[in-house]
């Protein structure tokens, strides 16, 4: 049997399929459905890694699918929300610059015959906070408990954690480039 056909890779593929569903639901005003799809996507992201490690189902395909699904989901969510909530444009721009620079860095490392690093705890925290903040923003507006001070604080904390993760990944990039850090 093909080792790439497994539960974790199936969950990552599911997340890719949920992206257009989220966008359609959100942009057509079906916010509860969009939030439900986003929660399902976040849960599948959590479980694909846990299952892969516990069952020994880590594959090269999964190592590509998981971050691809993460970044595409985050990008589409950020674009949809920035479209309807202009206050999010700075976070969207930060996200795009961060992800494009990290992609370019990873491609540069591959060209040099080095492997980019796997996700680190600070990247996972930034992703989790990103999801939590955006879900809170939509839910608080939908259910009428939006608080501008809380929203601004959450956006600033999310931006700060994204910047922190970006800086930490840049340091890892430099160590890999200099041969000071090996990646599996």
N, CA, C and O of each residue as an XYZ file, in Angstrom:
736
protein
N       0.845     -1.198      0.000
C       0.000      0.000      0.000
C       0.882      1.250      0.000
O       1.944      1.267      0.621
N       0.446      2.263     -0.680
C       1.185      3.512     -0.750
C       1.196      4.179      0.626
O       0.140      4.439      1.203
N       2.386      4.454      1.145
C       2.478      5.042      2.482
C       1.923      6.473      2.537
O       1.645      6.987      3.621
N       1.764      7.108      1.385
C       1.212      8.462      1.361
C      -0.305      8.487      1.562
O      -0.875      9.528      1.887
N      -0.945      7.353      1.370
C      -2.384      7.276      1.587
C      -2.592      6.899      3.048
O      -2.568      5.724      3.416
N      -2.793      7.913      3.862
C      -2.972      7.701      5.301
C      -3.879      8.791      5.874
O      -4.236      9.749      5.189
N      -4.234      8.623      7.120
C      -5.168      9.561      7.762
C      -4.601     10.981      7.832
O      -5.312     11.920      7.473
N      -3.352     11.185      8.276
C      -2.852     12.562      8.352
C      -2.851     13.280      7.003
O      -3.228     14.450      6.926
N      -2.434     12.593      5.944
C      -2.439     13.229      4.626
C      -3.866     13.476      4.138
O      -4.132     14.459      3.447
N      -4.773     12.583      4.501
C      -6.184     12.796      4.174
C      -6.739     14.028      4.865
O      -7.512     14.784      4.275
N      -6.341     14.231      6.129
C      -6.795     15.426      6.862
C      -6.216     16.695      6.244
O      -6.905     17.711      6.162
N      -4.958     16.646      5.807
C      -4.361     17.813      5.138
C      -5.077     18.101      3.825
O      -5.340     19.258      3.498
N      -5.393     17.044      3.069
C      -6.127     17.222      1.814
C      -7.522     17.795      2.088
O      -8.009     18.644      1.341
N      -8.158     17.324      3.167
C      -9.463     17.864      3.548
C      -9.364     19.373      3.789
O     -10.234     20.132      3.360
N      -8.304     19.802      4.474
C      -8.128     21.239      4.731
C      -8.028     22.025      3.433
O      -8.539     23.142      3.344
N      -7.381     21.459      2.435
C      -7.300     22.134      1.126
C      -8.688     22.253      0.501
O      -9.010     23.271     -0.112
N      -9.505     21.222      0.654
C     -10.863     21.246      0.103
C     -11.783     22.202      0.858
O     -12.751     22.715      0.298
N     -11.477     22.435      2.123
C     -12.305     23.333      2.935
C     -12.063     24.811      2.608
O     -12.896     25.655      2.935
N     -10.954     25.126      1.979
C     -10.617     26.523      1.688
C     -11.674     27.196      0.818
O     -12.200     28.236      1.214
N     -12.013     26.643     -0.361
C     -13.054     27.318     -1.160
C     -14.416     27.301     -0.471
O     -15.214     28.220     -0.655
N     -14.687     26.264      0.321
C     -15.957     26.223      1.054
C     -16.029     27.380      2.035
O     -17.053     28.058      2.127
N     -14.939     27.609      2.775
C     -14.907     28.737      3.707
C     -15.138     30.050      2.957
O     -15.993     30.846      3.345
N     -14.377     30.275      1.884
C     -14.465     31.546      1.150
C     -15.884     31.773      0.639
O     -16.427     32.868      0.785
N     -16.486     30.752      0.043
C     -17.839     30.907     -0.484
C     -18.824     31.220      0.638
O     -19.633     32.139      0.514
N     -18.760     30.461      1.732
C     -19.685     30.698      2.846
C     -19.500     32.095      3.428
O     -20.477     32.804      3.672
N     -18.269     32.483      3.646
C     -18.001     33.782      4.263
C     -18.439     34.932      3.363
O     -19.113     35.857      3.815
N     -18.058     34.874      2.099
C     -18.340     35.990      1.198
C     -19.803     36.064      0.778
O     -20.236     37.081      0.236
N     -20.572     35.000      1.020
C     -22.010     35.046      0.735
C     -22.818     35.289      2.010
O     -24.040     35.136      2.018
N     -22.128     35.669      3.083
C     -22.806     36.045      4.322
C     -23.226     34.897      5.217
O     -23.967     35.110      6.177
N     -22.787     33.723      4.938
C     -23.099     32.556      5.782
C     -21.989     32.379      6.820
O     -21.220     31.418      6.782
N     -21.932     33.337      7.746
C     -20.812     33.440      8.682
C     -20.734     32.241      9.624
O     -19.639     31.752      9.903
N     -21.866     31.764     10.116
C     -21.834     30.618     11.033
C     -21.250     29.400     10.317
O     -20.434     28.679     10.891
N     -21.653     29.169      9.090
C     -21.094     28.063      8.311
C     -19.607     28.253      8.070
O     -18.834     27.299      8.149
N     -19.204     29.491      7.773
C     -17.781     29.773      7.542
C     -16.964     29.521      8.799
O     -15.878     28.945      8.731
N     -17.480     29.950      9.949
C     -16.778     29.713     11.219
C     -16.701     28.215     11.500
O     -15.667     27.724     11.953
N     -17.779     27.489     11.237
C     -17.773     26.038     11.451
C     -16.718     25.369     10.567
O     -16.008     24.474     11.025
N     -16.612     25.790      9.315
C     -15.608     25.234      8.406
C     -14.207     25.572      8.916
O     -13.308     24.733      8.860
N     -14.019     26.786      9.408
C     -12.712     27.193      9.921
C     -12.346     26.398     11.180
O     -11.190     26.010     11.350
N     -13.303     26.158     12.043
C     -13.046     25.347     13.240
C     -12.687     23.922     12.821
O     -11.744     23.339     13.356
N     -13.426     23.362     11.876
C     -13.125     22.021     11.376
C     -11.714     21.975     10.772
O     -10.970     21.017     10.982
N     -11.366     23.005     10.034
C     -10.035     23.081      9.448
C      -8.959     23.126     10.531
O      -7.947     22.431     10.439
N      -9.185     23.944     11.550
C      -8.222     24.035     12.647
C      -8.077     22.725     13.396
O      -6.965     22.336     13.755
N      -9.186     22.038     13.636
C      -9.135     20.738     14.323
C      -8.406     19.693     13.478
O      -7.619     18.904     14.000
N      -8.669     19.692     12.176
C      -7.982     18.728     11.321
C      -6.487     19.022     11.279
O      -5.678     18.101     11.169
N      -6.114     20.295     11.364
C      -4.699     20.668     11.428
C      -4.068     20.132     12.715
O      -2.953     19.610     12.697
N      -4.777     20.264     13.809
C      -4.276     19.766     15.090
C      -4.093     18.251     15.046
O      -3.056     17.734     15.463
N      -5.094     17.549     14.544
C      -5.064     16.095     14.601
C      -4.162     15.452     13.555
O      -3.658     14.353     13.785
N      -3.942     16.102     12.414
C      -3.099     15.431     11.414
C      -1.680     15.231     11.939
O      -1.083     14.177     11.723
N      -1.145     16.223     12.618
C       0.205     16.092     13.167
C       0.277     15.087     14.308
O       1.210     14.287     14.390
N      -0.726     15.137     15.191
C      -0.741     14.195     16.317
C      -0.834     12.753     15.822
O      -0.111     11.881     16.302
N      -1.718     12.508     14.869
C      -1.898     11.158     14.344
C      -0.638     10.698     13.608
O      -0.206      9.555     13.753
N      -0.054     11.607     12.813
C       1.153     11.238     12.060
C       2.274     10.807     13.000
O       2.955      9.814     12.744
N       2.464     11.549     14.080
C       3.536     11.198     15.029
C       3.201      9.930     15.811
O       4.052      9.055     15.970
N       1.986      9.829     16.290
C       1.593      8.660     17.107
C       1.593      7.358     16.322
O       1.986      6.316     16.846
N       1.155      7.411     15.067
C       1.051      6.189     14.272
C       2.254      5.975     13.343
O       2.281      5.024     12.562
N       3.240      6.862     13.436
C       4.411      6.735     12.576
C       4.071      6.910     11.104
O       4.637      6.230     10.248
N       3.140      7.828     10.805
C       2.700      8.045      9.428
C       3.210      9.367      8.865
O       2.519     10.032      8.093
N       4.412      9.737      9.253
C       5.024     10.962      8.729
C       5.594     10.652      7.356
O       6.386      9.721      7.202
N       5.191     11.434      6.356
C       5.659     11.223      4.985
C       6.162     12.532      4.408
O       5.831     13.607      4.909
N       6.963     12.442      3.350
C       7.422     13.656      2.681
C       6.233     14.422      2.096
O       6.207     15.653      2.124
N       5.249     13.685      1.567
C       4.046     14.352      1.050
C       3.346     15.124      2.163
O       2.929     16.265      1.963
N       3.217     14.510      3.327
C       2.581     15.179      4.463
C       3.346     16.416      4.909
O       2.749     17.415      5.311
N       4.672     16.342      4.836
C       5.502     17.495      5.216
C       5.281     18.671      4.273
O       5.519     19.819      4.648
N       4.829     18.393      3.056
C       4.523     19.466      2.107
C       3.057     19.880      2.191
O       2.739     21.069      2.167
N       2.155     18.881      2.290
C       0.718     19.175      2.312
C       0.302     19.993      3.530
O      -0.468     20.946      3.412
N       0.814     19.616      4.704
C       0.396     20.277      5.940
C       0.693     21.775      5.925
O      -0.224     22.569      6.130
N       1.945     22.193      5.690
C       2.183     23.642      5.672
C       1.504     24.350      4.500
O       1.112     25.511      4.619
N       1.364     23.652      3.363
C       0.655     24.254      2.228
C      -0.793     24.529      2.608
O      -1.310     25.616      2.347
N      -1.446     23.553      3.220
C      -2.833     23.744      3.654
C      -2.919     24.848      4.702
O      -3.847     25.657      4.676
N      -1.959     24.888      5.625
C      -1.941     25.941      6.648
C      -1.880     27.318      6.018
O      -2.698     28.187      6.318
N      -0.917     27.509      5.153
C      -0.675     28.841      4.588
C      -1.784     29.268      3.643
O      -2.187     30.431      3.644
N      -2.279     28.341      2.837
C      -3.389     28.703      1.946
C      -4.650     29.041      2.742
O      -5.370     29.981      2.408
N      -4.909     28.268      3.795
C      -6.074     28.556      4.641
C      -5.920     29.923      5.284
O      -6.833     30.747      5.228
N      -4.780     30.165      5.887
C      -4.554     31.449      6.544
C      -4.670     32.597      5.544
O      -5.278     33.626      5.841
N      -4.089     32.420      4.367
C      -4.138     33.483      3.360
C      -5.551     33.793      2.901
O      -5.927     34.959      2.783
N      -6.335     32.758      2.644
C      -7.714     32.969      2.188
C      -8.561     33.582      3.301
O      -9.358     34.488      3.056
N      -8.382     33.081      4.534
C      -9.117     33.657      5.667
C      -8.754     35.129      5.822
O      -9.634     35.977      5.974
N      -7.466     35.431      5.785
C      -7.027     36.816      5.946
C      -7.563     37.704      4.824
O      -7.997     38.828      5.075
N      -7.535     37.206      3.595
C      -8.055     37.996      2.470
C      -9.552     38.238      2.605
O     -10.025     39.356      2.398
N     -10.297     37.195      2.951
C     -11.751     37.346      3.117
C     -12.069     38.342      4.227
O     -12.918     39.218      4.065
N     -11.385     38.199      5.339
C     -11.662     39.094      6.462
C     -11.204     40.527      6.182
O     -11.883     41.482      6.561
N     -10.071     40.673      5.530
C      -9.608     42.024      5.198
C     -10.547     42.684      4.195
O     -10.714     43.903      4.201
N     -11.151     41.882      3.342
C     -12.117     42.395      2.378
C     -13.316     43.017      3.092
O     -13.823     44.061      2.681
N     -13.761     42.366      4.160
C     -14.938     42.861      4.881
C     -14.592     43.687      6.117
O     -15.445     44.407      6.638
N     -13.343     43.588      6.594
C     -12.893     44.318      7.791
C     -11.560     45.008      7.485
O     -10.503     44.427      7.729
N     -11.591     46.227      6.958
C     -10.355     46.904      6.549
C      -9.309     47.063      7.666
O      -8.132     47.273      7.371
N      -9.710     46.969      8.925
C      -8.752     47.081     10.023
C      -7.708     45.958      9.948
O      -6.641     46.061     10.555
N      -8.013     44.896      9.209
C      -7.115     43.750      9.118
C      -6.052     43.864      8.024
O      -5.190     42.991      7.913
N      -6.098     44.906      7.230
C      -5.115     45.045      6.155
C      -3.674     44.973      6.655
O      -2.862     44.301      6.019
N      -3.314     45.630      7.763
C      -1.917     45.511      8.221
C      -1.508     44.072      8.546
O      -0.386     43.668      8.240
N      -2.410     43.292      9.164
C      -2.111     41.894      9.477
C      -1.966     41.100      8.176
O      -1.078     40.256      8.055
N      -2.835     41.372      7.212
C      -2.757     40.679      5.926
C      -1.431     40.986      5.233
O      -0.774     40.076      4.726
N      -1.040     42.231      5.208
C       0.225     42.610      4.572
C       1.400     41.949      5.293
O       2.307     41.420      4.649
N       1.384     41.978      6.631
C       2.432     41.323      7.414
C       2.477     39.834      7.081
O       3.554     39.279      6.861
N       1.325     39.193      7.043
C       1.242     37.775      6.722
C       1.851     37.490      5.348
O       2.656     36.570      5.207
N       1.477     38.265      4.348
C       1.962     38.040      2.983
C       3.475     38.219      2.905
O       4.170     37.387      2.321
N       3.984     39.294      3.488
C       5.428     39.547      3.455
C       6.182     38.440      4.194
O       7.195     37.939      3.707
N       5.680     38.063      5.372
C       6.321     37.005      6.173
C       6.359     35.699      5.404
O       7.413     35.075      5.288
N       5.225     35.284      4.882
C       5.148     33.992      4.209
C       5.933     33.977      2.906
O       6.585     32.981      2.591
N       5.883     35.058      2.149
C       6.646     35.107      0.899
C       8.149     35.083      1.173
O       8.901     34.422      0.457
N       8.584     35.798      2.203
C      10.016     35.794      2.520
C      10.452     34.426      3.040
O      11.558     33.975      2.743
N       9.591     33.762      3.815
C       9.936     32.431      4.306
C       9.963     31.415      3.158
O      10.820     30.532      3.133
N       9.042     31.535      2.222
C       9.041     30.660      1.055
C      10.310     30.873      0.232
O      10.954     29.914     -0.193
N      10.657     32.135      0.013
C      11.880     32.443     -0.739
C      13.114     31.900     -0.012
O      14.022     31.360     -0.644
N      13.143     32.045      1.305
C      14.265     31.520      2.085
C      14.356     30.009      1.984
O      15.446     29.458      1.831
N      13.208     29.332      2.070
C      13.200     27.880      1.941
C      13.671     27.429      0.566
O      14.426     26.464      0.448
N      13.226     28.127     -0.471
C      13.659     27.788     -1.825
C      15.155     28.052     -1.993
O      15.847     27.285     -2.662
N      15.652     29.119     -1.396
C      17.079     29.429     -1.446
C      17.890     28.319     -0.781
O      18.912     27.885     -1.313
N      17.426     27.859      0.395
C      18.118     26.770      1.088
C      18.128     25.505      0.235
O      19.153     24.830      0.134
N      16.993     25.184     -0.377
C      16.931     23.997     -1.234
C      17.902     24.110     -2.407
O      18.552     23.133     -2.779
N      17.995     25.298     -2.982
C      18.924     25.524     -4.097
C      20.368     25.325     -3.649
O      21.214     24.892     -4.432
N      20.641     25.640     -2.398
C      21.989     25.463     -1.838
C      22.223     24.033     -1.347
O      23.280     23.734     -0.793
N      21.242     23.150     -1.549
C      21.373     21.770     -1.123
C      21.102     21.556      0.356
O      21.501     20.537      0.918
N      20.427     22.507      0.991
C      20.100     22.403      2.410
C      18.593     22.289      2.556
O      17.837     22.759      1.706
N      18.164     21.659      3.645
C      16.726     21.478      3.867
C      16.213     22.537      4.829
O      16.824     22.786      5.868
N      15.089     23.163      4.483
C      14.470     24.110      5.423
C      14.045     23.392      6.700
O      13.854     22.176      6.708
N      13.903     24.149      7.762
C      13.520     23.554      9.042
C      12.033     23.217      9.060
O      11.235     23.769      8.302
N      11.697     22.306      9.940
C      10.287     21.979     10.176
C       9.673     23.080     11.031
O      10.375     23.954     11.541
N       8.357     23.024     11.178
C       7.666     24.015     12.003
C       8.190     23.961     13.438
O       8.472     22.888     13.971
N       8.309     25.103     14.033
C       8.761     25.216     15.421
C       7.604     25.684     16.285
O       6.570     26.112     15.772
N       7.779     25.602     17.596
C       6.698     25.935     18.521
C       6.186     27.351     18.307
O       4.979     27.582     18.386
N       7.075     28.307     18.037
C       6.635     29.702     17.883
C       5.813     29.882     16.612
O       4.921     30.729     16.574
N       6.093     29.112     15.583
C       5.266     29.155     14.386
C       3.886     28.583     14.645
O       2.886     29.102     14.148
N       3.835     27.506     15.430
C       2.549     26.901     15.788
C       1.723     27.842     16.668
O       0.505     27.934     16.510
N       2.394     28.546     17.602
C       1.691     29.512     18.446
C       1.139     30.646     17.586
O       0.000     31.073     17.778
N       1.937     31.135     16.644
C       1.480     32.217     15.762
C       0.274     31.769     14.945
O      -0.679     32.530     14.777
N       0.310     30.535     14.434
C      -0.812     30.013     13.654
C      -2.066     29.892     14.517
O      -3.153     30.297     14.106
N      -1.906     29.333     15.717
C      -3.050     29.172     16.622
C      -3.647     30.528     16.983
O      -4.866     30.692     16.969
N      -2.802     31.491     17.303
C      -3.272     32.826     17.662
C      -3.969     33.495     16.474
O      -4.980     34.176     16.642
N      -3.428     33.295     15.295
C      -4.029     33.822     14.076
C      -5.466     33.311     13.941
O      -6.396     34.091     13.737
N      -5.633     31.985     14.057
C      -6.972     31.402     13.965
C      -7.886     31.933     15.070
O      -9.020     32.335     14.806
N      -7.395     31.931     16.283
C      -8.213     32.356     17.417
C      -8.666     33.808     17.250
O      -9.835     34.119     17.475
N      -7.764     34.685     16.863
C      -8.090     36.102     16.709
C      -9.133     36.311     15.613
O     -10.085     37.071     15.793
N      -8.951     35.640     14.485
C      -9.880     35.845     13.386
C     -11.245     35.232     13.685
O     -12.275     35.802     13.327
N     -11.254     34.074     14.341
C     -12.538     33.480     14.737
C     -13.231     34.389     15.749
O     -14.440     34.604     15.660
N     -12.482     34.921     16.706
C     -13.059     35.836     17.689
C     -13.659     37.055     16.985
O     -14.777     37.464     17.298
N     -12.924     37.631     16.042
C     -13.398     38.831     15.356
C     -14.737     38.576     14.666
O     -15.668     39.369     14.805
N     -14.836     37.490     13.933
C     -16.078     37.181     13.228
C     -17.195     36.852     14.221
O     -18.308     37.363     14.098
N     -16.897     36.005     15.195
C     -17.921     35.592     16.170
C     -18.406     36.771     17.009
O     -19.603     36.900     17.267
N     -17.476     37.633     17.435
C     -17.873     38.766     18.284
C     -18.755     39.740     17.522
O     -19.677     40.330     18.085
N     -18.469     39.900     16.263
C     -19.302     40.787     15.450
C     -20.667     40.139     15.189
O     -21.701     40.803     15.261
N     -20.659     38.856     14.890
C     -21.893     38.150     14.595
C     -22.835     38.126     15.791
O     -24.034     38.372     15.654
N     -22.276     37.823     16.983
C     -23.111     37.695     18.167
C     -23.213     38.979     18.985
O     -23.806     38.986     20.064
N     -22.641     40.054     18.475
C     -22.843     41.367     19.070
C     -22.083     41.662     20.350
O     -22.518     42.508     21.131
N     -20.960     40.992     20.591
C     -20.179     41.331     21.779
C     -18.821     41.932     21.403
O     -17.870     41.877     22.183
N     -18.745     42.504     20.200
C     -17.498     43.108     19.730
C     -17.093     44.261     20.643
O     -17.911     45.102     21.017
N     -15.821     44.276     20.988
C     -15.245     45.313     21.828
C     -14.007     45.831     21.106
O     -13.038     45.089     20.948
N     -14.015     47.097     20.661
C     -12.882     47.611     19.883
C     -11.534     47.491     20.609
O     -10.517     47.218     19.970
N     -11.514     47.688     21.921
C     -10.258     47.593     22.669
C      -9.728     46.154     22.665
O      -8.530     45.928     22.497
N     -10.626     45.195     22.851
C     -10.210     43.779     22.833
C      -9.745     43.391     21.433
O      -8.731     42.712     21.272
N     -10.491     43.827     20.425
C     -10.126     43.522     19.041
C      -8.750     44.085     18.711
O      -7.909     43.379     18.154
N      -8.512     45.343     19.048
C      -7.223     45.965     18.771
C      -6.100     45.245     19.513
O      -5.036     45.000     18.945
N      -6.332     44.908     20.773
C      -5.319     44.198     21.556
C      -4.992     42.855     20.923
O      -3.823     42.491     20.796
N      -6.019     42.121     20.527
C      -5.791     40.814     19.909
C      -5.037     40.946     18.589
O      -4.152     40.143     18.292
N      -5.387     41.956     17.801
C      -4.684     42.163     16.533
C      -3.218     42.520     16.770
O      -2.337     42.039     16.057
N      -2.957     43.358     17.763
C      -1.570     43.736     18.068
C      -0.767     42.552     18.595
O       0.391     42.366     18.220
N      -1.378     41.757     19.457
C      -0.684     40.574     19.988
C      -0.407     39.584     18.855
O       0.682     39.017     18.775
N      -1.385     39.382     17.992
C      -1.191     38.482     16.853
C      -0.049     38.972     15.970
O       0.809     38.185     15.571
N      -0.034     40.256     15.667
C       1.045     40.822     14.846
C       2.395     40.650     15.538
O       3.383     40.299     14.892
N       2.443     40.893     16.841
C       3.710     40.766     17.579
C       4.212     39.321     17.557
O       5.403     39.079     17.364
N       3.317     38.374     17.752
C       3.724     36.962     17.741
C       4.156     36.545     16.330
O       5.111     35.782     16.177
N       3.466     37.035     15.311
C       3.881     36.743     13.936
C       5.279     37.300     13.662
O       6.103     36.629     13.040
N       5.546     38.516     14.120
C       6.873     39.118     13.938
C       7.936     38.339     14.708
O       9.042     38.133     14.207
N       7.607     37.908     15.915
C       8.534     37.116     16.718
C       8.872     35.804     15.994
O      10.040     35.434     15.878
N       7.840     35.112     15.512
C       8.066     33.849     14.797
C       8.913     34.086     13.551
O       9.823     33.312     13.255
N       8.614     35.139     12.838
C       9.361     35.473     11.623
C      10.829     35.695     11.955
O      11.704     35.184     11.256
N      11.111     36.445     13.008
C      12.493     36.712     13.423
C      13.197     35.420     13.838
O      14.349     35.196     13.467
N      12.514     34.574     14.600
C      13.113     33.307     15.042
C      13.393     32.392     13.846
O      14.447     31.760     13.789
N      12.473     32.317     12.906
C      12.711     31.498     11.714
C      13.865     32.062     10.889
O      14.625     31.301     10.290
N      14.002     33.369     10.852
C      15.121     33.972     10.126
C      16.446     33.570     10.761
O      17.411     33.291     10.050
N      16.506     33.538     12.092
C      17.727     33.106     12.771
C      18.040     31.634     12.460
O      19.199     31.273     12.260
N      17.015     30.802     12.419
C      17.215     29.392     12.060
C      17.711     29.299     10.616
O      18.618     28.523     10.316
N      17.117     30.088      9.731
C      17.541     30.135      8.333
C      19.038     30.440      8.243
O      19.769     29.775      7.509
N      19.486     31.445      8.988
C      20.910     31.815      8.963
C      21.788     30.674      9.485
O      22.848     30.403      8.922
N      21.350     30.003     10.563
C      22.137     28.890     11.113
C      22.209     27.728     10.118
O      23.260     27.103      9.975
N      21.118     27.440      9.442
C      21.116     26.371      8.435
C      22.035     26.760      7.284
O      22.822     25.942      6.806
N      21.935     27.994      6.848
C      22.751     28.480      5.735
C      24.235     28.373      6.057
O      25.033     28.011      5.192
N      24.612     28.684      7.296
C      26.028     28.608      7.720
C      26.452     27.184      8.086
O      27.621     26.947      8.390
N      25.514     26.237      8.060
C      25.837     24.863      8.409
C      25.900     24.599      9.888
O      26.409     23.558     10.303
N      25.393     25.520     10.709
C      25.430     25.380     12.157
C      24.256     24.573     12.703
O      24.273     24.151     13.859
N      23.244     24.361     11.875
C      22.063     23.613     12.318
C      21.701     22.617     11.227
O      21.572     22.969     10.055
N      21.545     21.395     11.630
C      21.152     20.337     10.699
C      19.656     20.131     10.782
O      19.072     20.223     11.862
N      19.035     19.855      9.657
C      17.601     19.548      9.643
C      17.427     18.123      9.176
O      18.179     17.648      8.325
N      16.446     17.438      9.725
C      16.237     16.027      9.339
C      15.798     15.881      7.913
O      15.583     14.763      7.444
